[in-house]
Amino acid sequence: MAESSFLSQTLQSITATKTREQDKRRKTFEARKANIIDEAQAAVDERARLQVLLSGFNQLSSSNKGVWYVDEDRKNAVRNVSRYLEQSQRDPSVSSSILCGFEGGFRKKLDQESQRFNFADLYYRLLGEWTDPKSEPIVRPEPKEEEFDGSFEHIEKYNLQNLKDKFSSVVFTALDTDEVEIDAYMDSFFDDDHAAKILEHIRREVALFARDFKARTAPFNRSVLKSCIQALLTNDLLNDDAKMTLSEFSTNDVVLDEISDVLNLRFSDLDDWSWETDGGMYYEPRRQANGKFRIMMDQDILQALFLHYIAVSWCQELKVLFRRLPDDPKFWKSPPKLTSDEVDRHRYFTWSTPSPPKGLDSEQMNTFRNTFLLSSMPSSLRDGSDPYGENNDESDETKTGMGIRQMLLRQIATDVIIRRALHGDVAVVQSDLQWYATALPHSTLFAVLRFWGVPEDWLKFFTKFAEAPLRMSATPGEDVRTRKRGIPITDAFEKLFGECVLFSMDVAVNRGSGMTLIRFHDDLWLSGDPVRCASAWGTIEEFVKVLGLDINTSKTGSVYLSTTSRDAELVAKFPKGAVCMGMLKLTDDGDWTIDQKQVSAHCRQLQKQLGQCTSIISWVQTWNACMGKFFQNVFGKPANCFGQAHVDAILETHANLQRELFDSHNGSVTKYLREQILHRFGVEDIPDSFFFLPEDFGGLGLQNPFIPFFVLKDQLLKDPRERITDFQKTERKNYGEISEAFAALTDSERQRRFKKIFEGNENFAALANDPFFSFEEYTLHRESYSHQLSIAYQDLMKKPSVQNIKLTNEIKPWFSELKHSHGQGWDDLSSENKWIMHLYAEELKNRFGALSIVDRNLLPSGVMKMLKRKKVTWQLILWD
């Protein structure tokens, strides 16, 4: 698909202007260069030839003329050689060979300048192809393939109709659940006095907030609207046209003031709010970045701003209240710890106090509270809070859904290693709720909201929101029906309503089994002791049954590992299915392996999608999105808990991918692209650097999927299990040393220690004569207090440090020149670009005379920025 609609007319005009300018420069340069070469050829000797070249070179306009650093260097080169030439007229020691060397150098500079102009021309031709709506696909489908598969459009329409039919059958049919039963079920988790007081406090705070929030006068202003707009621009609620309008609103204070007035009037009459649409709210299938279709409501912009503000304000309040529950040690059940008597015995034998704040359990609980808990609930009006977001902020993983999922993956992998080593068995359970937001029963939703104390006037508003008048037809007023089930997805209300219900599951699992459930909205994860995992899974099954929800069996599975024989009764309690995150799969041996079956399926789809690209640049975009980003995420980010073997497996998988994608080109992406450019543009002899060089320097910016892993290679533990083995050896050694120290105590020293710890407590009177406590007692509940185990856990959770390519003195000046000509030097480059630039430095310098190909002044920077922001989606015919 051509991208002409994606570029504004202004950017297209700028690009065309720069194209004409560089083409004019190129033709002028080549004509003058030809004259210079002809004059030099006609000169009588080497001195005369060099004089002609010097004079011509000095007068030529180079592609990067105007960069003072480059201009000064050219001027100095001409001045120096002119002086040497003058010396040669009187000094015989300046030989002909030296002058010929200078001549060759200037001829090479002229050829390098030609190369820069030629590749600038190619660059613009590539941009022209990218914006041309008539561009042809790179690979045309074979007739046989069409006969076998049918047309792509037919398959897509068939699946989309299935999706629409399924959606309609769910949302327009009510599923009535027993609100009394739900209330009683949830109330059972607050059955003691302390829990009852907590629940009473939450309800009181909710009622107070509801009253005060409704009483706000003129809550909308420029600042509030700009925050709401920023959030709506980062999620998928609105279509592209609406987002463009919103973006324009954000910079126009007059418009913002007018919108504020309208929304403030609407808020003052909240009890009479309605969707205000006789034609019905249009629901349309939209393709997401992962290629799957989701049915999305096409909301009015003002309505979206209004509802976002209300939903997020409620989210902020409830998030604060809900977070107090896991912070309360009397309410939230945690793994077993040493009793006070056990602590005293430990102190008596070791003369040290086990400290829970230093333990593994405390660290994981802090991560749960600060990162995983209610992570999809917005904390501010600006927060899109997308738990499934694909953007990965490497500087802070907790800011993105992708980053949080990678953290969880590492935690589970580390848990498996530690628990197997220390206890011999471990279980991991993964699940997901089927069509959760789409199929959420309204009776369940309102029962839960009532339970948490939401007053009736707000429930009436929420009911009007949930029971939206919907139409599946693009024609306003056609077949409008009232929604009876589910809530809009990607809306802030999805996070508000969805998390209110699912946090109730968090409470149920913890109070029922003592475990802490890790969630990403409706993605569910359990890891730890098999008995408690089985109990927690039983609670989840009971919860979904009472609340009228459904388990997605296709995304549900478990792995139960044991160093001995597995308990058959426990095995029967766990759900069947695989445990996967992305394309990383936990095997029955406790290893994480890449699911090659999934890889092959995606490889075949990628091959088709690349072939459908109508330009080289769109091909590069698709490649970068899939090979440079998608696969990096779904294979799992490298970490010590996966070891060096994981990185090796990723590299081998990428090698296999390229062999499969480019089977007829020896697995080489560059050979394939060279062939395509030759076929489409008639240009040959393209260096590798042109493909991989960043766009800022005149390359195509093709991402090399191997480099992100080579910069990490050999920075990881070879065998993660050895880290826990080392801990166990240290633990055993410490026990032996403490035992020897205790045995060396005199009777009087032992008696003084006894009195200081137990202070005459008769319950421990016999302890003074007991033998030193066993290793089993010494290590009892070590997860709650062992600082050394906590350090081992942190080591396994660590991501590898990057090992940058070292800048050599030989090419260091070239990067100084790059800093002056393009504003970026060595220190400004990413680790991957340092690898690329150093790898191709010699080729670039020899071919183009610099580390750049196209002058910064000629680069269409506006177009490139738009290009980088353009999202590429998988063209998979999938939906759920």
CORBEL-V61180 format. One record per pair of residues at least 4 apart in sequence whose C-alpha atoms are under 6 Angstrom apart, sorted by the first residue. I is the first residue (numbers start at 0). J is the second residue. D is the distance in whole Angstrom. If there is no record, write none. Layout:
i={I | I}
j={J | J}
d={D | D}
This chain:
i={1 | 1 | 2 | 3 | 14 | 24 | 25 | 28 | 35 | 39 | 39 | 42 | 42 | 49 | 52 | 63 | 66 | 67 | 75 | 86 | 87 | 111 | 111 | 111 | 115 | 115 | 118 | 119 | 128 | 129 | 134 | 135 | 136 | 136 | 136 | 137 | 137 | 137 | 138 | 144 | 145 | 145 | 167 | 170 | 170 | 170 | 171 | 171 | 172 | 173 | 173 | 174 | 175 | 176 | 178 | 180 | 182 | 189 | 189 | 202 | 202 | 205 | 208 | 217 | 219 | 219 | 219 | 220 | 221 | 224 | 225 | 226 | 226 | 227 | 227 | 229 | 230 | 230 | 230 | 232 | 236 | 237 | 259 | 278 | 278 | 279 | 279 | 279 | 279 | 279 | 280 | 280 | 280 | 281 | 281 | 281 | 282 | 282 | 282 | 283 | 283 | 284 | 284 | 284 | 285 | 285 | 286 | 286 | 286 | 287 | 287 | 288 | 289 | 289 | 290 | 290 | 290 | 290 | 291 | 291 | 292 | 303 | 307 | 307 | 310 | 310 | 314 | 314 | 315 | 317 | 318 | 325 | 327 | 332 | 336 | 337 | 337 | 345 | 346 | 346 | 346 | 353 | 354 | 355 | 355 | 356 | 357 | 357 | 358 | 358 | 358 | 358 | 358 | 358 | 359 | 359 | 359 | 360 | 360 | 365 | 366 | 367 | 367 | 368 | 375 | 375 | 375 | 376 | 377 | 377 | 386 | 386 | 387 | 388 | 388 | 389 | 391 | 391 | 391 | 392 | 396 | 396 | 397 | 397 | 409 | 413 | 414 | 415 | 418 | 419 | 419 | 423 | 423 | 424 | 424 | 425 | 425 | 425 | 425 | 426 | 426 | 426 | 426 | 426 | 427 | 427 | 427 | 427 | 428 | 428 | 428 | 428 | 429 | 429 | 429 | 429 | 430 | 430 | 430 | 431 | 431 | 431 | 431 | 431 | 432 | 432 | 432 | 432 | 433 | 433 | 433 | 434 | 435 | 436 | 436 | 437 | 437 | 438 | 438 | 439 | 439 | 440 | 441 | 443 | 445 | 448 | 449 | 458 | 462 | 465 | 466 | 466 | 467 | 467 | 468 | 468 | 469 | 469 | 470 | 470 | 488 | 492 | 493 | 494 | 498 | 505 | 506 | 507 | 508 | 508 | 508 | 509 | 509 | 509 | 512 | 512 | 516 | 517 | 518 | 518 | 543 | 543 | 555 | 556 | 556 | 556 | 556 | 556 | 557 | 557 | 561 | 578 | 578 | 579 | 579 | 581 | 582 | 582 | 582 | 582 | 583 | 583 | 583 | 584 | 584 | 585 | 585 | 586 | 598 | 601 | 605 | 609 | 612 | 612 | 619 | 621 | 622 | 623 | 623 | 624 | 625 | 626 | 627 | 627 | 630 | 638 | 638 | 638 | 639 | 639 | 639 | 639 | 640 | 640 | 641 | 642 | 642 | 642 | 642 | 642 | 643 | 643 | 643 | 657 | 657 | 658 | 658 | 661 | 662 | 669 | 676 | 677 | 677 | 677 | 688 | 688 | 689 | 690 | 690 | 690 | 691 | 691 | 692 | 692 | 693 | 693 | 694 | 694 | 694 | 696 | 696 | 697 | 697 | 710 | 710 | 711 | 714 | 715 | 721 | 744 | 744 | 753 | 754 | 781 | 803 | 804 | 814 | 814 | 817 | 817 | 818 | 818 | 818 | 821 | 823 | 828 | 828 | 832 | 833 | 834 | 836 | 842 | 843 | 843 | 844 | 844 | 844}
j={130 | 132 | 130 | 130 | 859 | 28 | 116 | 32 | 55 | 48 | 51 | 47 | 48 | 102 | 56 | 854 | 820 | 71 | 79 | 90 | 93 | 846 | 847 | 848 | 847 | 852 | 122 | 853 | 614 | 614 | 613 | 613 | 611 | 612 | 613 | 610 | 612 | 613 | 610 | 148 | 149 | 150 | 171 | 482 | 483 | 484 | 482 | 483 | 483 | 483 | 484 | 440 | 442 | 442 | 446 | 184 | 186 | 194 | 195 | 451 | 452 | 452 | 212 | 263 | 223 | 259 | 263 | 259 | 255 | 228 | 249 | 380 | 381 | 380 | 381 | 381 | 381 | 382 | 383 | 242 | 489 | 241 | 263 | 475 | 476 | 468 | 469 | 470 | 476 | 479 | 468 | 469 | 470 | 296 | 297 | 470 | 295 | 296 | 471 | 294 | 295 | 292 | 293 | 294 | 292 | 293 | 290 | 291 | 292 | 291 | 292 | 872 | 872 | 873 | 872 | 873 | 874 | 875 | 877 | 878 | 878 | 307 | 311 | 491 | 491 | 492 | 318 | 495 | 378 | 321 | 322 | 331 | 331 | 513 | 780 | 341 | 342 | 349 | 350 | 351 | 352 | 784 | 784 | 783 | 784 | 361 | 784 | 786 | 782 | 783 | 784 | 785 | 786 | 789 | 782 | 783 | 789 | 782 | 783 | 369 | 370 | 371 | 372 | 372 | 384 | 385 | 386 | 494 | 382 | 384 | 400 | 519 | 400 | 400 | 401 | 401 | 399 | 401 | 402 | 396 | 402 | 403 | 402 | 403 | 796 | 640 | 418 | 419 | 422 | 423 | 424 | 561 | 562 | 560 | 561 | 527 | 528 | 529 | 560 | 526 | 527 | 529 | 558 | 559 | 525 | 526 | 557 | 558 | 524 | 525 | 556 | 557 | 523 | 524 | 555 | 556 | 523 | 554 | 555 | 521 | 522 | 523 | 551 | 554 | 521 | 549 | 550 | 551 | 549 | 550 | 551 | 438 | 439 | 485 | 486 | 485 | 486 | 484 | 485 | 484 | 485 | 484 | 484 | 546 | 449 | 453 | 453 | 462 | 466 | 486 | 481 | 482 | 481 | 482 | 480 | 481 | 479 | 480 | 478 | 479 | 493 | 496 | 497 | 498 | 502 | 516 | 510 | 511 | 512 | 535 | 538 | 513 | 514 | 515 | 534 | 535 | 525 | 524 | 522 | 523 | 547 | 548 | 576 | 574 | 575 | 576 | 577 | 578 | 574 | 578 | 565 | 584 | 585 | 583 | 584 | 633 | 593 | 594 | 633 | 634 | 592 | 593 | 634 | 591 | 592 | 590 | 591 | 590 | 602 | 605 | 609 | 618 | 617 | 618 | 701 | 871 | 626 | 627 | 702 | 628 | 629 | 630 | 702 | 704 | 634 | 797 | 798 | 799 | 715 | 716 | 795 | 797 | 719 | 795 | 645 | 715 | 716 | 717 | 718 | 719 | 715 | 716 | 717 | 661 | 666 | 662 | 666 | 666 | 666 | 673 | 680 | 681 | 682 | 683 | 692 | 839 | 698 | 698 | 699 | 701 | 700 | 701 | 698 | 700 | 698 | 700 | 698 | 699 | 700 | 851 | 852 | 852 | 853 | 801 | 802 | 801 | 799 | 799 | 725 | 748 | 749 | 757 | 758 | 785 | 830 | 834 | 824 | 825 | 821 | 824 | 822 | 823 | 824 | 855 | 827 | 832 | 833 | 836 | 837 | 838 | 840 | 846 | 847 | 850 | 848 | 849 | 850}
d={6 | 5 | 5 | 5 | 6 | 6 | 6 | 6 | 6 | 5 | 6 | 6 | 5 | 5 | 6 | 5 | 6 | 6 | 6 | 6 | 5 | 6 | 5 | 6 | 6 | 5 | 6 | 5 | 6 | 5 | 5 | 5 | 5 | 5 | 4 | 5 | 6 | 6 | 4 | 6 | 5 | 6 | 6 | 6 | 6 | 5 | 5 | 5 | 6 | 5 | 6 | 6 | 6 | 6 | 5 | 6 | 6 | 5 | 5 | 6 | 4 | 6 | 6 | 5 | 6 | 5 | 6 | 5 | 6 | 6 | 6 | 6 | 5 | 5 | 6 | 6 | 5 | 5 | 5 | 6 | 5 | 6 | 6 | 4 | 4 | 5 | 5 | 6 | 6 | 6 | 6 | 5 | 6 | 6 | 5 | 5 | 5 | 4 | 5 | 5 | 5 | 6 | 5 | 4 | 5 | 6 | 6 | 6 | 4 | 5 | 6 | 4 | 6 | 5 | 5 | 4 | 5 | 5 | 5 | 5 | 5 | 6 | 6 | 6 | 6 | 5 | 6 | 6 | 5 | 6 | 6 | 5 | 6 | 5 | 6 | 6 | 6 | 6 | 5 | 5 | 5 | 5 | 5 | 5 | 4 | 6 | 6 | 5 | 6 | 5 | 4 | 5 | 5 | 6 | 5 | 6 | 5 | 6 | 5 | 6 | 5 | 5 | 6 | 5 | 5 | 6 | 5 | 5 | 5 | 5 | 4 | 6 | 5 | 5 | 6 | 5 | 6 | 6 | 6 | 6 | 4 | 6 | 6 | 5 | 6 | 6 | 6 | 6 | 5 | 4 | 5 | 6 | 5 | 5 | 4 | 5 | 5 | 5 | 5 | 6 | 6 | 5 | 6 | 4 | 6 | 4 | 5 | 5 | 6 | 5 | 6 | 4 | 6 | 5 | 5 | 5 | 5 | 6 | 4 | 6 | 5 | 6 | 5 | 6 | 6 | 6 | 5 | 5 | 5 | 5 | 4 | 6 | 6 | 5 | 6 | 4 | 6 | 6 | 4 | 6 | 4 | 5 | 6 | 6 | 6 | 6 | 5 | 6 | 6 | 6 | 6 | 5 | 6 | 5 | 5 | 4 | 5 | 5 | 6 | 5 | 6 | 6 | 5 | 6 | 6 | 6 | 6 | 6 | 6 | 5 | 6 | 5 | 5 | 5 | 6 | 5 | 6 | 5 | 5 | 5 | 6 | 5 | 6 | 5 | 5 | 4 | 5 | 5 | 6 | 6 | 6 | 6 | 6 | 6 | 4 | 4 | 6 | 5 | 5 | 5 | 6 | 5 | 6 | 5 | 5 | 6 | 5 | 5 | 6 | 6 | 6 | 6 | 6 | 5 | 6 | 6 | 5 | 4 | 6 | 5 | 5 | 5 | 6 | 5 | 6 | 6 | 4 | 6 | 5 | 5 | 5 | 6 | 5 | 5 | 6 | 6 | 5 | 5 | 6 | 6 | 5 | 6 | 5 | 6 | 5 | 5 | 4 | 5 | 5 | 6 | 5 | 4 | 5 | 6 | 5 | 6 | 5 | 6 | 5 | 6 | 5 | 5 | 4 | 5 | 5 | 4 | 5 | 5 | 5 | 5 | 6 | 5 | 5 | 6 | 5 | 5 | 6 | 6 | 6 | 6 | 6 | 6 | 5 | 5 | 6 | 6 | 5 | 6 | 6 | 6 | 5 | 4 | 4 | 6 | 6 | 6 | 6 | 6 | 6 | 6 | 6 | 6 | 5 | 5 | 4 | 5 | 6}
